[in-house]
Amino acid sequence: MTNGVFLLFRALFITMMTLGMMASLTEFRFGRRKLLCVLAVYCLWVVCSSLVLLWLGGELLLLRLFFLTISVPATFLTYWAANDTPTQAVFNYMTQILLSVLAVSVIRLLTESFGLSGFVNILLMCGFYFTVIYLEVRFLRRPFRMLLKVIPARWGILTLIPCIFCAYLIFVASWPGSYLENKLQIIYVYAAVIPLVVVYIAVFKSLLDQYRTQMERQSTMLLMVQISALKEKLQRVKEVEEGIRIQRHDLRHQLQAVAELVARGDREAALDFLDAARKRLDERKETSWCRPPVLDAVFASYFDQAQRQGVRVEARIALPDTLPADEGELAIVLANALENAIHANLELPREQRNIRCKMVGTPSIMLEVSNPCTGAVLFDGEGLPVAQRKGHGLGVQSICAFCRKNGATCQFDLTDGWFRFRLVL
């Protein structure tokens, strides 16, 4: 009886700690209260199913079937409560289960070999699980979540790796009997560790290469925006120079006409002529949004694009000559925010289209871009909008990368029918 209670407690403890490992790299879409309710129901299922298996066939039967009765339900429940795609979820959860299975089997083998008590076995597992959960939350969570966003697809084939190794370890450890009673089974179990490590090193090297490729694409995009902005600025300068040249040419004829009207004593006609000339000059006057040239070109380009598509633009911009971050990188953030706002407006009737843009330079760089939004917007655990269609969401990733690099903070929210993006640098 005592041994059965210990085995049940051990199974529940391993399950809870493995769930903790799975949760350490997961973003959940449910609140804490609902998650605790789901966890309570799942714990009840683990206790009941483990009791049945222990009663029917002892620890060996539990070892053979725990993957189906404990691990698979845990995977489904965690995926149901998380924001990950199915393939990302399976790769993450099965990798954690695989690591847990290996660690538990090693600890059990050590305690059995040295004749240590069950209490020592639990203490060793506590040390392992709490260390791994701490290291994953402290060092692995942020880069792993960023990797999932940068590489949202191509995880399908990777899910086979932990699934195949898990199936192999469980089968070899429990057939024909327990691996603790057969030295050949022990060799077969731990011989899989070497290829497992090699495969995972290759997988993470491949993921790292893909991440670097995405970052290079982002750098290329930054360079393209800078070049485009400079080209637009040069084009506008050329247009202004051409306008000035024409005005200088026309000025001689205008002065001659005014002199003739004054000579005739027709002062009112002369004044009307000069007023009309002034209005023509005002119409040709270039709008400058700010002093930094690349940002000014981005403002001009996207505001003009919005107005051509029937989007009303309300802008209030006051920036200094020097900025606390690279102007080109900040221009990427601005271009992404304005482009997203324009795209959102195009789904609305023309009379509702509107973009409000505020950007100031004191006491720090603060940017707010807002647009009306009538649809629902989903946010992940970090408050970032979730892309609804494939290929979308890269702009948000680029903004987040800028914030991480420059120590800025960004916020997205949907309030009173207005979607707002704020950035403080």
BAMARMI-841530 format. One record per residue: residue in one letter; x, y, z of N, C-alpha, C in turn. Coordinates in steps of 0.1 Angstrom, whole numbers, plus 5000, padded with zeros to 4 digits. Layout:
! BAMARMI-841530
AXYZXYZXYZ;...
! end
This chain:
! BAMARMI-841530
M500849885000500050005000500950135000;T501950125009502850245010503550264997;N504050154990504650164978503750224967;G502550184967501550234957501250384959;V501150424971500950564974502150644969;F503350594971504550664967504650674952;L504350564945504350564930503350664925;L502150664931501150764926501650904928;F502150934940502751064943503851104933;R504751004931505851034921505351064907;A504350984903503751004889503151144889;L502351184899501751314899502851434900;F503851404908504951504909505651524895;I505951414889506651424876505751494866;T504451464866503551524857503451674859;M503351724871503251864874504551934870;M505651874873506951944870507151944855;T506751844848506851844833505951954827;L504751964833503852074829504452214831;G505252224842505952344845506952374835;M507652274830508652294819507952334806;M506852274803506052304791505552454792;A505052494804504552624805505652734805;S506852694808507952794809508252864796;L507952794785508152844771506852874764;T505752884771504452894764503753024768;E503053084759502253194761500753154761;F500053174772498753124774497753234771;R496553194765495553294762494453294772;F494553214782493553214793494053284805;G493153334814493553394827493953284837;R494553334848495153244858494053154864;R492853214866491853134873491353014864;K491153044851490752934842491852834841;L493052874840494152774839494252684851;L494052744863494052664875492852564876;C491752604870490652504870490952394860;V491552424849491952324839492952224845;L493952284853494952204859494352114870;A493452164877492752084888492051954881;V491351984871490651874864491651774858;Y492751824852493751734847494451654858;C494751714869495351644880494451534885;L493151554886492251454890492351334880;W492351364867492451264857493851184858;V494951254861496151184863496151084875;V495551134886495451044898494650924895;C493450944889492550834886493150734876;S493650784865494150694855495450624860;S496250684868497450624873497050514884;L496050544892495550444901495050314894;V494350334883493850224876494950144870;L495950204864497050134858497850064868;L498150124880498850064890498149944896;W496849954897496049844902496049724892;L495949754879495849654869497149584866;G498249664865499549604861500749654868;G500649734879501749784886502549894879;E503749914884504550024878504950004864;L505049874860505449854846504349894836;L503149864839502049904831501950054830;L502150124841502150264841503250324833;L504450264833505550304825505250294810;R504550184807504250154793503150244787;L502250284795501050364790500950504795;F501950554803501850694808501850794796;F502550764785502550854774501150884769;L500350774768498950794763498050844773;T498150814786497250854796497550984802;I498851024802499351144809499851254799;S500851204790501551304782500651354771;V499951274764499151314752498051414757;P497251384768496251474773496951614777;A498151604783498751724787499151814775;T499551744764499851814752498651884746;F497551814745496351874740495751984748;L495751964761495252074770496152204770;T497452184770498352294769498252374756;Y498152294745497952354732496552434731;W495552374737494252434737494252574745;A495152584755495152704763496252794759;A497052764748498152844744497852914731;N498753004727498653074714499453014703;D500152904705501052854695500252774684;T500952764673500352674662500552524666;P499752434660499852294664501252244663;T501952274652503352214650504352274660;Q504252404663505052464673504852404687;A503552384690503152334703503752194705;V503552104695503951964696505551964698;F506252044690507652044691508152084705;N507552194710507952244723507552134734;Y506252094734505852004745506451874745;M506651814733507251684732508751684736;T509351794732510751814736510951814751;Q510051884758510051894772509751764779;I508751684773508451554778509651464776;L510251474765511451384762512551414772;L512851544775513851574785513451524799;S512251544802511751494815511851344816;V511551264806511651124806513051084808;L513951144801515351104802515951134816;A515551254821516051294834515551204845;V514251174845513651084855514250944854;S514450894842515050754841516450754846;V517250854844518650864849518650874864;I517750954870517750974884517250844891;R516250774885515750654890516850544890;L517650534879518650444877519750464888;L520050594891521050624901520650584915;T519450614918518950584932518750434934;E518350364923518350214924519650154925;S520650204918522050144918522750164931;F522450284937523150314950522250284962;G521150224960520250184971519750304979;L519550414972519050534979517450524981;S516950604990515550594993514750674983;G513450654984512450724975512450874978;F512750914991512751054994513951124987;V515051054986516251104979515951124964;N515151024959514751024945513951154942;I512951184951512151304949513051434951;L513951434960514851544962515651574949;L516251464944517051484931516151534920;M514951484919514051534908513651674910;C513451714923513151854926514251944921;G515551904925516651984920516752004905;F516551894898516551894884515451984878;Y514251954882513052034876513152184879;F513352214891513452364894514552434887;T515652364886516852424879516452444864;V515952344858515552354844514552454841;I513452464850512452564848512952704849;Y513852724859514452854861515352894849;L516152804844517052834833516152864820;E515152784818514252814807513652944807;V513052974819512353104820513353224819;R514553204826515453314826516253334813;F516653234806517453244795516853204781;L515953114781515453054769514053104764;R513253154774511853184770511853294759;R512553404762512453524753512953484739;P514153434738514653394724513753294717;F513253194725512453094719511153154714;R510453244722509253304717509453394705;M510653464705510953544693511153454681;L511853344683512053254672510753204666;L509753174675508453124670507753234661;K507953354665507353464657508053494644;V509353484645510153514633510053404623;I509953274628509753154619508453094623;P507353144618506053084622505752954615;A506352924604506052794597507252704597;R507152594590508252494588508652414601;W507652404610507952324622507452184621;G506652154610506052024609506951904610;I508051904602508951794602509751784615;L509951894622510651894634509951824646;T508551824645507751754655508051604656;L508451544645508751404644509951364653;I510851454655512051424663511751384677;P511151474685510851434699509851324700;C508851314690507851214691508551074689;I509451064679510050934676510950894688;F511750984693512650954704511850914717;C510750984719509950954731509450804729;A508850774718508350644715509450534717;Y510650564712511750474713512150444727;L512250554735512650544749511650464757;I510350494755509350434763509250284760;F509350254747509350114743510550034748;V511750084746512950014751512950004766;A512450104773512550104788511550014794;S510549974787509449894793509149764786;W509849724776509649594769510949524768;P511049394771509949304776509549334791;G510549394798510249434812510849564815;S511049594828511549724832513049734829;Y513549854824514949864821515849854833;L515249874845516049864857516449724860;E515849624854516149484856516949414845;N517249494835517949434823519049534818;K520349494820521449584816521449614801;L520949514793520949534778519949644775;Q518849654782517849754779518449894783;I519149894794519750024799520750074788;I521449984782522450024771521650084759;Y520550014756519750054744519050194747;V518650214760517950344764518950454762;Y520150444768521050554769521950574757;A521950464748522650474736521950584727;A520650604729519850704721520250844724;V520950864736521251004740522151074730;I523150994725524151054716523551104703;P522851014696522151074684521151174687;L520451164698519451274702520151404703;V521351414710522051534712522451594698;V523051504690523451544676522351604668;V521151534668520051574661519551714666;Y519451734679518951864684519951974681;I521251944682522252044678522052084663;A521851994655521552024641520252104639;V519252064646517952134645518152284650;F518752304661518852444666519852524657;K520852454652521752524642520852574630;S520052484625519152514614518252634617;L517652624629516752734633517452864635;L518752854640519552974641519853034628;D520152954618520453004605519253074599;Q518053014601516753074596516553204603;Y516853214616516653334623517553444617;R518853404615519753504609519353544595;T518753454588518253494575517153594576;Q516253574585515153674587515653804591;M516753804600517253934605517954004593;E518653924584519253984572518254044563;R517053974562515954034554515454164560;Q515454164573514954294580516054404577;S517254364578518354464576518254514561;T517954424552517854464538516654554536;M515554524543514354604543514654744548;L515454754559515854884565516654964554;L517554894548518354964538517555014526;M516554934522515754964511514855094514;V514355094527513555204531514355334531;Q515655324536516555434537516755484523;I517155394514517455434500516155494493;S515055434496513755484490513455624495;A513655644508513355774514514355874509;L515555844507516555934502516255974487;K515855874479515455894466514255994465;E513255964474512056054473512456194478;K513356204487513856334492514556404480;L515456334473516156394462515156434451;Q514156354448513156384438512456514442;R512056524455511356644459512256764458;V513556754461514456864460514556904446;K514656804437514756844422513456914418;E512356864423511056934419511057074424;V511457094436511557234442512457324434;E513657264430514657344423514057374409;E513357284403512757314390511657414391;G510957414402509857514404510457654406;I511557654414512257784416512857844403;R513357754395513957794382512757854373;I511657794373510557844365510057974371;Q509957984384509458104391510458224388;R511758194388512658294385512458344370;H512258244361511958284347510758374346;D509658334354508358404353508358534360;L509358544370509358664378509558794369;R510458784359510658894351509458944343;H508658854338507358884332506358944341;Q506358884354505358934364505759074368;L507059104370507459234374507159344363;Q507359294350507059384339505559414339;A504659314341503259334341502859434352;V503359404364503059494376503459634373;A504759654367505159794365504259864355;E503759784345502859844335501559894341;L501059804350499759844357499959964366;V501059964373501360084382501560214374;A502160194362502360314354501060364349;R500060284347498760324342497960374354;G498460354366497660404378496660304382;D496660184377495660084381496260004393;R496160064405496760004416496059874421;E494659874420493859764424494159644415;A494359654402494659544394496059494397;A496959584400498359544403498359464416;L497559504426497559434439496859294437;D495859284428495159154426496159064419;F496959114409497859034402498958984412;L499459064421500459024431499858914440;D498558934444497958844453497758704447;A497458704434497258574427498658504425;A499758584423501058524422501458464436;R501058534447501458484460500758344463;K499458344459498658214461499258104453;R499758134441500358024433501657974440;L502458064446503658034453503257944465;D502157974472501757894484501357754480;E500757744468500357614464501457524461;R502557584456503757504453504757484465;K504357544477505157534489505357394493;E506557344496506757214501506457204516;T505757094519505457064533506656984539;S507157044550508256974557507656934571;W507756804574507156754586508156754598;C509456734595510456744606511756764599;R512756794608514156824603514856694598;P514856584606515556464601515056424588;P515956414578515456404564514856264561;V515356154566514756024563513356014569;L513156064582511856054588510956154580;D511456264576510556364569510056294556;A510956224549510556164537509556054539;V509755974550508755874553507355934556;F507356034564506056104567505456154554;A506256224546505656274534505156164525;S505856054523505555944514504255874519;Y504155844532502955764537501755854539;F501955974543500856064544500256094530;D501056114520500556134506499856004501;Q500455894504499755764500498455754507;A498355784519497055774526496055874521;Q496455994518495456094513494956054499;R495855994491495455954477494355844478;Q494355764489493355664491492155704500;G492055834501490855884508490955874523;V492155864529492355854543492655994548;R491856044558492156174564493356164573;V494256254572495556244581495556364590;E495656334603495856434613497256414620;A498156504617499456484622499956604631;R500656574641501256674650502656624653;I503656684647505056634648505956744652;A506856714662507856804667509056734671;L510056724662511256644665512456734665;P513456694673514756774673515656734661;D516756804659517656774648518356634650;T518656604663519356484666518456384673;L518656254670517756154676518556054685;P517955994695518755904704518855764698;A518455744686518555614679518855634664;D519255534658519555544643518255584636;E518455694628517255754621516655654611;G517555574604516955474595516155364602;E516655314613515855214621514555274626;L514555394631513355454635512355484624;A512955504612512155524600511355394597;I512055284599511455154597510255134606;V510355164618509255154628508155244623;L508455364620507355464615506655414603;A507455364593506955314581505955194583;N506455104592505554984595504255024602;A504355124611503155164618502155234609;L502655324600501855394591501255304580;E502055204576501555114565500455024571;N500654974584499554904590498254984592;A498455114595497255194597496555224584;I497355234573496755254560495955134556;H496555014557495954894554494654874562;A494654904574493454884583492354984578;N492755104574491755204569491055154556;L491755084548491255044535490054954536;E489854894548488754804550487554874555;L487655004556486555084561485955174550;P484655224552484155314542484955444542;R484955514531485855624529485555734539;E484355754543484055864553484555824567;Q484955704570485455664583486955654583;R487555674572489055654572489755774578;N490655734587491355844594492655784600;I493755864600494955834607495355954616;R495655924628496156024637497555994641;C498456084638499956054641500456174650;K500956134661501656234670503056184673;M504056274672505456234675506156354680;V506756344692507456454698508756404703;G509656504705511056474709511456504723;T510556564731510856594744509656554753;P509956504766511256484772511956364765;S511256274758511956164750511156144737;I511656064729510956034716509655954720;M508556014716507255944719506455954706;L505955834702505155824689503855754692;E502755804686501455744687500855744673;V500455634668499755614655498455544658;S497355604654496055544657495155554645;N494255454644493355444633492055374638;P490955414632489655344636489655194632;C489055114640489054974638487754914643;T487054854633485654794637485754644639;G486754584636486854434638487554404651;A487654274654488254224666489754204663;V490554234673491954214673492454124684;L493154024681493653934692495053974696;F495353964709496653994714497253874721;D498553854720499153744726499553784741;G500253694747500553714762501453834764;E502153884754502954004756502254124752;G500954114748500254234744500454274729;L500954184721501254214707500054164699;P499654234688498554184680498954064673;V498053964672498353834665497853854651;A498753814641498453824627497353724624;Q496353774616495153694613495353614600;R496353664592496553604579498053564577;K498253464569499653424566500453534559;G501653554564502553664558502353794565;H501353814574501253934581501953924594;G502154034601502754034614504254064614;L504854074602506354104601506654244606;G505754334604505954474608506054484623;V505154414630505154404645506454344650;Q506954244643508154174647509354274645;S509354354635510354454632510354554643;I509154604647509054704657509554654670;C509254524674509754464686511254454686;A511854414675513254404674513954534676;F513354644671513854784673513854814688;C512754784695512554814709513654734717;R513854604714514754534721516154584720;K516554624708517854674705518154814711;N517154894712517355034716516755064730;G516254964737515754984750514455064751;A513655054740512455124739511255034744;T510155104746508955024750507855054740;C507054954737505954974727504654914733;Q503554964729502254924734501254924723;F500454824722499354814712498054794720;D496954864717495754844723494554884714;L493454834717492154864710491154914720;T490855044719489955114729488955204722;D487755184725486655274719486655274704;G486955164698486955154683488155214676;W489255244684490455294679491655204682;F492355164672493555084674494755184675;R495555164686496655264689497955184691;F498955244685500355194687501155314693;R501755284704502555384711503955334713;L504955424712506355384714507055504721;V507855464731508555554739510055514739;L510855604734512355584733513155674742;
! end
